[in-house]
Amino acid sequence: MKNANLETIWNEYEHAIHAFLRSKVSNEDDVEDLKQEILLKTYQNLKAIRDDSSVKSWLFQIANNTIIDFYRKRARNQRDNHLIAEDLWFESQEANLKQELSKCIAPFIKALPEEQSQLLASIELEGMSQKTLAEEQGISYSTLKSRVQKGRVELKKLFEECCHFSFDQQGRVTDYHQKNAGCDRC
């Protein structure tokens, strides 16, 4: 990272991270423990930041993943495996995010050529397995996989025409912003 260091980042975002943690974790001692864990992870991974403008989203991604890990570990440690619904907020959050994103992805998929559009809509939006779709269309599984891969490449090009994306070390999207207001698919 070029311009910021750990102290600068922590001074700027510590209060926001604390508020975020308090909104997800009710026990103040757990909040403080998680905040220390996030600080440590930030220090350990600071060199991964290439663009100073993505620090905030990167930091909150670390915080979100730390909270999810906290609840997963807590669930494993409970002997009776009896969790209350509030403890599973992250699972419903992931399901809601997928629903929201499918609405966003649909216009991009529809912008593809018809064959690719139908193929990706069946797999990505409707959740159909590639094997099942290959059987239904009477083509080999490897042929369908190739078509899906080609469709995904074309879909990625459409996304990149419209938006700029930031990714974490695992290749997951951590942040995005629209390149210009002229993109009518978003």
PyMOL commands that set and color helices and strands:
alter all, ss='L'
color gray80, all
select helices_A, chain A and resi 6-24+28-48+52-77+85-110+114-125+130-137+141-162
alter helices_A, ss='H'
color red, helices_A
select strands_A, chain A and resi 163-167+173-178
alter strands_A, ss='S'
color yellow, strands_A
deselect
rebuild
show_as cartoon
